[in-house]
Amino acid sequence: MMAANLTTLGRLFAIGYILIALLATTLPAKRVPPKLVTPVVFEGVRYAADGDGRDQYVVAEDAATGRVLWKVRIFHTRIRFWVEEDVQWVFISHLKIMNNALIVRDERARCYAVELKRRQVKKYQCDDIFQ
C-alpha cells in the first residue's frame, strides 16, 4: 500500500515537472519596453537613437527637411542562444551634446562619444553627465 502511494506520488511529481518545463520553454520572456529617447538638435542636425536591441545606431537628419545625413552603429549586443533573446537586448537610453561630440549612454550605463565631424565612435567615461 505504501509503495503504491509513493509510485503515484512520483508519477504526479514527474508529470508536474514536465508540465512546468514545457510551460517555461514556451512562455515568451518579458522585457520592459525601452524608454523613449529624446532626440538632440545641434547646429541644424537632429540626432536620434535607433536600433533593435542587438544593434544600436545614431541617425543624423537635417532638422529642417528630415533628410537622413548619416547613420553610425554605436554598439552591438551579442545574443547568447541559450537565453531568451529579448531579455538580452540593450538600447540607447540618453543622448547629449558636449564639446562638439554626441555622448550616448545605454541601459547598462556604458557611454560612448560620437565625434560628429568624423563620425567616429569611442568608449567614453560618463560618470555624472546624465544626472
C-alpha positions in Angstrom: 0.0 0.0 0.0 2.8 2.4 0.9 4.8 1.6 -2.2 1.8 2.2 -4.4 1.3 5.7 -2.8 5.0 6.5 -3.4 4.8 5.4 -7.0 1.7 7.5 -7.6 3.3 10.5 -5.9 6.4 10.0 -8.0 4.3 10.0 -11.2 2.5 13.1 -10.2 5.7 14.8 -9.4 7.2 13.8 -12.8 4.1 15.0 -14.7 4.1 18.3 -12.8 7.8 18.8 -13.5 7.3 18.1 -17.2 4.4 20.5 -17.4 6.4 23.3 -15.7 9.3 22.6 -18.0 7.1 22.8 -21.1 5.4 26.0 -20.0 8.7 27.6 -19.1 10.1 27.0 -22.6 7.0 28.1 -24.4 6.3 31.3 -22.4 7.9 34.4 -24.0 10.3 36.4 -21.9 9.0 39.7 -20.8 11.2 42.8 -21.4 10.1 46.2 -20.3 9.9 48.4 -23.5 12.8 50.7 -23.9 12.2 54.3 -22.8 11.8 56.9 -25.4 15.0 58.8 -26.0 14.6 62.5 -26.8 16.4 63.4 -29.9 19.1 66.2 -29.7 19.3 69.1 -32.2 22.7 70.7 -32.7 23.7 73.1 -35.5 20.7 72.2 -37.6 21.1 68.5 -37.3 18.8 66.2 -35.4 20.4 63.2 -33.7 18.2 60.3 -32.7 18.6 56.8 -31.3 17.6 53.8 -33.5 18.0 50.1 -33.2 16.6 46.7 -32.5 18.3 45.8 -29.2 21.1 43.9 -31.0 22.5 46.8 -32.9 22.1 50.4 -31.8 22.6 53.4 -34.0 22.5 57.1 -34.0 20.8 58.7 -37.0 21.7 62.2 -38.1 19.0 64.1 -40.0 18.7 67.6 -41.4 16.4 69.2 -38.8 14.6 71.3 -41.4 13.9 68.7 -44.1 14.2 65.4 -42.2 16.6 64.0 -44.8 18.9 61.4 -43.3 22.5 62.6 -43.5 24.2 59.6 -41.9 23.8 56.7 -39.6 26.5 55.1 -37.4 26.5 52.0 -35.3 27.2 52.7 -31.6 27.3 49.2 -30.3 26.4 45.6 -30.9 24.9 43.2 -28.3 25.9 39.6 -28.7 23.0 37.3 -28.1 23.5 34.0 -26.3 21.3 31.4 -27.9 20.5 29.6 -24.6 18.9 32.7 -23.1 15.7 34.4 -24.2 16.7 37.0 -26.7 14.6 39.9 -25.7 15.9 40.0 -22.1 19.4 40.4 -23.5 18.6 43.4 -25.7 20.2 46.7 -24.8 19.0 50.1 -26.0 20.3 53.6 -26.0 18.9 55.5 -23.0 20.3 59.0 -23.3 21.8 61.4 -25.8 23.7 64.7 -25.0 25.9 67.1 -26.9 29.2 68.0 -25.3 32.3 69.7 -26.9 31.1 69.0 -30.5 30.6 65.3 -29.7 27.4 63.4 -29.1 27.5 61.5 -25.8 25.5 58.3 -25.9 24.5 56.2 -22.8 23.0 52.8 -22.9 20.7 51.0 -20.5 23.7 49.4 -18.8 25.2 52.8 -18.0 28.0 52.4 -20.6 28.8 55.6 -22.5 30.2 56.3 -26.0 31.3 59.5 -27.7 30.5 60.1 -31.4 32.8 62.6 -32.9 30.4 64.5 -35.1 32.8 65.6 -37.8 34.4 62.2 -38.5 31.5 60.1 -37.2 33.9 58.0 -35.0 32.6 56.1 -32.0 34.8 55.7 -28.9 34.1 54.4 -25.4 33.6 57.3 -23.0 33.8 57.7 -19.2 30.4 59.3 -18.5 30.4 59.5 -14.6 27.7 62.1 -13.7 27.0 63.6 -17.1 23.4 62.3 -17.3 22.2 63.0 -13.8 
